[in-house]
Amino acid sequence: MAEIQPVRGWRYNPALSTDIDAVVSPLFDVVSPRQREALYQNPLNSIHLSVPRPEEGLAPAAAAARRLAQWQAEGVLREDGLPGIYVYYQYFRVPGEPGRERCRKGFMCHIRAYDWAEQVVLRHENTLPAAVNDRAELLAELQFQTSATHGLYRDEDFELEALMDAAIEDPLCQTEEDYQGARDVLAVIQDAQLIRRFQQVLAGRQVILADGHHRYEGSLAYRQARELAAGPGGSTGREPWNYHLMYLTNAASDDVRILPTHRLLLELPGGLTEAEFLARLAPYFTVLPQAEAQDLPELMAGKRWAFGLYLPGGAYKLRLRPEVHAQLDWDTTPEVKDLDLTVLHFFVLEKVLGIVGPEAQRNWPGVAYVRGLAECLQRVDRGEARAALLTNEVTMAQVEAVCHSGAVMPAKSTFFYPKTLAGLLFSSLKEDDANALFNGYFTELLP
């Protein structure tokens, strides 16, 4: 189903690659304002391309285009001589597993930018038009992809892992430790027959988009604009702008981790007191006081429709009363209705707090999304939030079930960990003779 093609990648030159930690950056939607300002201080950091800022009267995208042209002319970025599949491993530890190092194995390539209706690339969340437009504008200005989105395919036979394991023994570059504590290693496979095997494995599979919905939709918008400009019969479908840079990992691996994203209630609408809030929860949930808030994740773990609640006055375990679940009348699929987060959003945000419907909840400023337990508890203790609602993580099986049902999850349902980095690999969408030399050969290799 999914057509992938090797990439003739652009990378930092060897001198800069030896200190790759100094030039990589977090993705545009996870980099904090403080991180961003610190990274801007390095004139060669990839943040200047992926999250540009205005410079000398130029709009952000134009400033990034000028800088990209300078970097290419000066040899800061260089294009590899041959196309390849870029193997990308991330070694990391999960909170709660201090003695175990995991490795998420994957590879970066070009994938055809499929419309959602084609059911080849599947989504699990909605996007914000402003963010999509921002990514599409940057892509149109640069004709250069500054970071790979993250997609998931399923291969129970793990056929490609042996090929990737062999390649990673000869890395192109590696970080010592990135901003999230992971070690990132990049290698490349340029053997045409091995690339063909990657193409054949993906040709029989759908891809679930794990991270990067806005960047992927930005690629779709750019491709559609180029098609419109070319007119009927004016394009072959093989132009570089038909493709999107994606990092693909095997959903069957136990090292594809999804961390929970908790909800902080910054306010209780209508001036609700804590006692009134608890009283409103009681018709829908069993509410059990707990001695220690730190114990809530363990008490919730593995239990359906179970949550933790932390208030200045104490900690509570919440469990939905099974008989009330039938009241969940949102127009969505059974797979979405079964999710813990759907239950939380419907019965707490809508029924208890009166924020009616997914769209109103997405736009409500009274909720914040936080990943760490400690931060949740501290912000309640400091008076920055009225309550913390703690959740279990979404499972890979649930993500797949929702995607195949054709629906989307509530906002901020998944946090795939660790996040990929910007700056390890770039790809050009410009049409040029040098890249075209390889196109026909690898197209012929498709089954």
N, C-alpha and C positions, 0 to 999 in steps of 0.2 A: 504493500500500500504506500509506504512512505519512500519517496525518492530522495536519496542523499547523494551529494557529490563532494569530492575532496576539495580542500581549500588551498590556494596558493597564498599562504598567510603572510601578513605583515607583523613583524615583531621588533622589539627593542634590539639595537645592535649589541654585539657580544660584550662590549665594555659595560654597557648599562645592565645587561642581563645577569652579569655576575653579582649585581646588587639589586635584584629585581624587587626586593621588599620596598625600595625607595620610590618605585615608580608605579606599582600596582595600587588599586584603590577599590573601596567597596562599590557595589552597584548603586545606580542613581536613586533607587527607591529605598535604600537602607542606610545610606551615608548620613550621619548626623550633621547638623550645622557646624558643630565644633570640629568634627573630623574634616569636613569640607574645607574650612578655613585653614586648618593646619596643612592639608595636602596642597592647597593653592600656593603655599610658600615655596614649593619645589617647582621651578618652571618647566620641568620635564615630566612631571607626574601625569598619569593618564586621566586624572580628574578633569584636566583642561579640555579633553575631548569628550568625555562621557557626561560630565555635568558642567558645561562651560558657563562662564560668567561674562558680562559685558566688559569690553576692554577698548579704551581709546575711541569712544563713540560708536563702536561696533556692537550690534546685538549679539547675544551669546553664541548662536549658531555660526554667524559670520566670523566671530573671533576664533571659534574652534577651527573653522575652515582655513583661516589664515595661518594658524599655528600648525595645523596638519601639513600644509604645503611647506612650511619652513622645516619641520621635522623630516619630511621626506627628502627635501633638497639637501639638507645638512647631514643626512645619514643617521639621524636619531632613530628613525624607524626604517627597516629594510624589508624588502619583499623576498621571501624564500624562492629559490630557483625552481623548485618542483612543487606541484600540489601534493597534499597529503591529508591523512586523518590524524588529528592532533590528540594524542592520549593525555588525559588530565586526571590525575589522582589527587585526592585530598585525604590526608591523615589527620584524624581528629579524635577527641574524647567527648563523650556525652555526659552532661551533668548527671550525677548519681552513679557513674561507672568510672571512678578515678583510676582503677587498675587496668582498664582495657583501652587499647588504641584501635580505632576502627579505620577502615580505608574505603572511601567511596570511589569506585572506579568508573570512568566514563571517557568519552571522546568528543571532540569538537569537529564539526563539519558544516557544510551547507545543506539545508533541507529546503525543498520547494516550499514557498510561502502559500500554503493551502488556505482557502477560505474555510471558515468554520463549517459551512454547509456541506463541504466535501467529506466530512467525518474521517479525515486522516489525522489531523492534529485536533485534539479534544481539549476543551478548557474546563476549568472547575470554578472560576470566579468571574465576576463582571469587572468592567474597566471604567475609568473616569475619562470622558472625552477630552478634557484639557490635557491630561497626562499623555494620552495617545497622540494628540496633535503636537505636543512638545517633542515627542520622540520622532514622529514623522517629519517634522520640520528640520530637526537636526540631521536625520538620515538624508533628506533631500539636499541639504546644504553640503554635507561631507561626501556623500556617496561612499560611505565608509562605515562599517559596523564596529562599534567600539567595545562591545561586550556580548557574550553569548547568553541567550536565554537557556533555561534548563528544561529538558524534556525527558520523558520516561517511556521506554519500551519494555516489553516483557519477554524474556527468553529464559525459560526454565532449564534449558540445557547449558546455559552460560558459555556459549560457543566462542564469543568474542573476547572473553576475559583472558584466555591463554595468549591470544595475539597481543593484547594490551600489556599483559605482564612481561612479555619478552621485550616490548618496546620501552617500557618504563625503566629498564635497566640502563638505558643510555639517554639520560634526560638532557633536554635543551637548557632548562633552567629550573630552579626551585627556590621557594621562599624558606627562610628560617622559621618564621612564625608570622602568620598574618594577623589582622586586627581582631579576629575571633579565636585565635589560638590554634588554628589549623596550619599544617604544612602542605603547601601546594607544589606539585611536581608536574612539569610539562615535557612531553616527548612527541615524536612524530613517526608515522608509518608512511613511507613513500613507495613501497613495493606495490605495483599495480594489481597483482593477483590477490594480495591481502586486502587491498582496498575493495576489490570486487566482492570479497566475502562479506565485508561490512555492508555493502550495498545490497547483497542478496538477502542477508538476515533482516535488514530493515524493510526490504520491499514487501515482506509478508506481514507487516505489523502496523498498527496504529501507534500514535505517539500522544501521550498525555502531557500537556504543558504544566510543569510543576511551578516554575517561577518565570516571570517576564511577560505577563499578559499584555502589558502596555507596550513594551518594545516589539512584541510579535505583531500586535495590531498596527503599530507604526509601520512595520515592514509591509503589511497588507495594504495600508493606505498608500504607501510609496509605490508599490507595484501597480496598484490600480491607477494611480496618476500617470505613471509611465505608459501603461497600456492605452489609456485614453489619449495621451499625447501622440502615440504612435499611430493610432487609428486602425480601422479594420485591415487585417493582413499586414500590418506594419511591424510586427514582431514575431519571432520564431518560438518564443517560450523558453529559449535557452539563454537569454540575456542574463547577466549577473543579477540584475534587479529583480528577477523572479525568485531569488533565493534568500535565505535567512540563516544567520549564524546561530547554531544551537549546540549546546552541550547535552549529550545523551547518556543516560545511565539506565541500568537494568533494574526495573521495578521488583524483580524477584530477589534482589540482594537484600540481606538483613542490614546492610550498612547504608541503605537509603533511609534516613531518619527524618521524622516529622516531630517537631517540638510543639507543645501546647502554647497557645496565645491566650492569656487571661484578659478579663475585662475589668477595668477600673471605672466605677461610677463616680464621676467628678461632682455630680449633684444628684439629689433626689427630688424629682419634679413635684411641684405643688407644696413644697415645704414639708415633705414627709419627715417625721422623726424616725429614729432607728426602730423604736417599738412598733410604730405604725407599719413600717416596711416589713418587719417580721410577721406582723399579723396578716398582712396582705399576701405573704408567701404561703401561709399555712393551708389554704384550700387546695393548693396545687402541689405542695412539697411536704414531705416529712422533714421537720427541722430539728436537728439533734445538736445541742450544745457540745462543744469539745473543749478540753482543757488547754490544748496547745495548737496554735495555728500552724506551726511547722509540721504537725502530723497530718494535716488535711490531704496533701497529695497521696500519701500512702493509704489513707482511709477511702479515697475515691478510686484508686487505681483498679482498672479492670471492671468497674461497675457501671452498668448502663444508666444513663441519665442521672449521674451523680455529680455533685459540684461542691466546692468549698465556698464559704462566705465568711469574709472577715470584716468586722465592724469595729469601731473604737471600743465598743462594749463587749466584744468577745468573738469567738470563732464558732462556726456552725457547719455541719455537714448537711447538705440538701439532697434529697432524692425524690424525683418526680413520682407522684402517686400514679401507678400504671393506668388506672381507670380514667384519668383525665386526659390522657394523650390523644384520645379521639377528638378532643376539642380543637386540636391543631388544624386549622382550616385554610392555611395558606395554599395558594394554587401552585403546587410543586409536586415532585414525584415522591413515592414512598421512601426511596433511598435517601432523599434529603430530609424528609420528616423524621426519619429514624435517628438522625445525627444529634449528638448531645448539644451542639451549638445551636441547632435549629430550635430544640426544646428550650434552651436558655433564652434565646432571643424572643421566642413567642411568649413563653409563660412569664418571664421576668420583665423584659423590656416592654412588651406589648400589654399583657394582661395586668401586671402589677404596677408598672410605671406609666402606662398610657402612651407609649411611643409606638404608634400603630403602623405596621407594615415594614418590610425590608428597606424600602427606599427612604422612609422617614428615619429609620434607625441608622442607615449609612450616613445620613446628613446631620444626625443629632450630635451637637458638640459636647454633650454630657457624658460621653463614653470615650475611654482611651484604651489602647491595646498594648499590653505589656507582657513580655515573655518570662521575666524572672520572678520567682516567688518572693525573694527578698525585697525587690523593688516594690511589689504590690503592697506588702505589709508595711514597709517604711513610709510609703506615700500616704497610706491611711493614718498611720501613727503621727505623721507630720501635719495632718489636716489638709493635705493637698487633694484628697479624695474622700468621699463619704463611705465607700464600700469597695471591696475587692471580690470579684466572682472568679473563682479558680476552676479551671477546666482540665479534663484529660486530653491527651493528644488525639488527633484524628489518625486512623490507621490507613495504610496504603490500600488495603482492600476497600475501605469506605471511599477513598478518593476515586478509585477505579470504578466502583459501582455507580457513584454519582455521575462521573463523566460519561459512562456508557448509557445512563438513563437520559442524557441530553439536558440535564439541569445544572444549576450552579449552586455552590455552597453559600452560607452566610459570609459576610465580609470578614476578612482576616481569620479564615478557618485554619489555614496551614502555614507552617513555617518550616520549610525544608532546610535542614542543617547539615553541614555548613553552607553558607552562601558562596557562590563562585566569585571570582575576582575579575575586575576590569583591568586590562593592561597586559595580560599574558599573551593574548592573540587578538589581532584585528583582521578584518577582511574587507577587500575593496569590492564595490559594486559597479565600478567603471568598466565600460567595454573597451578592451584594447587587444591588439593582435597577439601580445605575448601570452595572455591568459587563454585566448581562443585556440591556441595551438593544442591545448590539452582537452578541450571540451568534447570534441568528437570521439576521442579515444575512450574516455571514461563513460560517455553516454552509451557507446557500443557495448560496454561491459555489463550494462544492466540486463537482468534476465528477461 
